[in-house]
């Protein structure tokens, strides 16, 4: 059962090529519910999932899987999307904004409008550490990209870690320490019980003065009113939000007009059929061979 939110023709073409022995049925045109063994979608009605008694696995088309938290889905494995191409796009997005604010490119735009030629001496790249909140597959890709540009990398995770060239932090104290030690903070945290509202007034108060906050994980991890207050108070010099608490961002949100906020509509990385569909097919083959698919959603952790 296939229910992608975009590129339907491409998904069908690729999965038909990768899985020639399988009948690919687009929802809602399911002609034989008993034959459905695998469901591929981003979001889907939980009641409809009860129509498929022989379902063996659900394969998500997105990296974020908060839609499954608390949902009454069949007791089958749920496989998350881990697409290196998407991770690469998100790394490019994060790197763009880090460089943009580190090198004062926003100021040059203002100077151009005023016909002002005034070079600004930015801090050395090695003196502009970047903190990454959430150091899974995507966070690591972002860290690798920025490290390749010469930025020191700090990483915060639930359990910590040990990697050469990376300064690791963990726990609430570690969260406050990493934002204090970083000039730019990139948030790629998932939406879980532990992360929801994590970036609050207390954490924001610990950010290094004049630092930059870049959020591209899930909007629910940031309390937006506290973020606006931190911007107004000058704690943060800028915020880049690719994700917000409510999406689409309501037209009356103060974030739209805030002079220190940049908004993009959840576009830091895309699920593209060309690269994602073969990964889905590979996981289906693993399940058919009796092998575990990867990566599995863990409802206890929320990702």
Phi, psi and omega in degrees: 000123186241125179219065178284157181270356177200169175054046184302315182297319180293318177301313181297315182299314185288315181293326176296321178289319183283331183233066188295340182270002184250150178268110180271115182248123177281131172285137013264009183274067180264106186278341181214086182303328181294338183273351184284118178251335184225137178243128182240116181195172172266297174232148181202150181296125183293327180295321179297328182297340179287351181284350190245087187293341183253020180297133182251335181194153171249131181241113183282145179267003181231159177287322178285135183229025179296341179296341181269347182293120178078357180282146182273068180269157176303153183280073178228160177300142173246124185253126179280161175272128176230085185256114179302331179294316176298316179299322178296320177297319181291325177294320178295319179299309181298317181296320178305310185287326176299310180296319181306312183275327177299315184271007176062034182294331177296326178291322178296327177297318177294320180295323179298317180298330180265006181057045180250128176253100184216100178299142178243126181275103180282160175299151175300146181305321180292347178256017181233072182294145180245128176263137179240119179265110186099103187241051173274209184300316182288315180300320178295320179297317177298315180299318180296319181295313182289324177297324178295337177271356176103005181276133172294140185245126169253145182225136177240129176222172180295323186249356182080189180181175178220111177217138179297132178087355180242132173267116186261146177227157178209159176071176182298316179298319178296326178295316179293325180290320185290321181290332177287329184270001186241146176270334173225141180237125180252119183259113175239029182289146174282169177269104178228174177301324183282332185261345184296122181072017184295321181273088184246188183302322180296315179290316182298328179293341181269353179299147176298136181305131179079010182280174185242139179244125182237116185245117179221018175269272176220136184297333182294346180283347184242131173275108190295324179297321178292325178295315179299319179298319179295325176291316181295327181277354178083007176297314176256143176273335182195158174223136175246121184240108172269345180228148181224166182301317177243129179233133356299155179296125182302145184296338181266007179293138178292344181295328182303318189258001183290128185293343182254011182245136171245130183245132167232148190274064177056054185234018181294333177205143183244148166278117182246129183305324184303324181254330184281321183299318176298329177291320175299313181299320180297322178290324176298317178297322177300314180297318179297329179274359182083016179260154179286136175284170183211139354268143181276141173285130178251106183297338178290324179268338179089011178202000000 
